Amino acid sequence: ERLDYLENLLGDSADKHAQELAALKAAHFRHAEAFAKHTKDFGEAAAHHATVAERLAYVEKLLGDSADKHEAELRALKASHDKHAQDMAGMMKAQSFHATLPERISYLEKKLGDSADKHAKELQDLKDAHGKHANDMEDHRASVEERIKYVEKLLGDSADKHAKELKALKAAHDRHASDMDAVKAGAARHASLPERIDYL
């Protein structure tokens, strides 16, 4: 039995290893095909690139053009700087006719001080008005709450009264329905009008 078990176990293992070996061979074949394709594509791409000498000549031409362009831009920038310096000198001369910075600051402080005092007074007036309004609203809110409680009490009393009346009406309706059933039962025991005429 043990020998059969080992043969069965080794047979299963050998079959499994054979399947895995076949799968590895298939994967290796696919990788080899992909590598060959990439090698071919790389060769074709390399054939389309310029030589080192061609590429160096192209870069030297670009740098030469760029140097000429940079020199022209540098001359234009220097001319612009000189014009800006002249404009600044003119502005400095014109500024000498204006009030000095301390004079201007004093003027602004005076204007702002007057305005700040005015704004502070207006702000205090607004705060006072707001406080009065808040007190008035609190008084009004208390009045509204009292009125709401009164209405709720009326509605609550009315609802209780309506519930009692509804219960009484339902009880009267049930008695009336019972009386009607009794009348119908009594009528069923009596002879009909044609039967009573025939009897006479």
Secondary structure, 3 states (H helix, E strand, C coil): CHHHHHHHHHHHHHHHHHHHHHHHHHHHHHHHHHHHHHHHHHHHHHHCCCCHHHHHHHHHHHHHHHHHHHHHHHHHHHHHHHHHHHHHHHHHHHHCCCCCHHHHHHHHHHHHHHHHHHHHHHHHHHHHHHHHHHHHHHHHHHHHHHHHHHHHHHHHHHHHHHHHHHHHHHHHHHHHHHHHHHHHHHHHHCCCHHHHHHHC
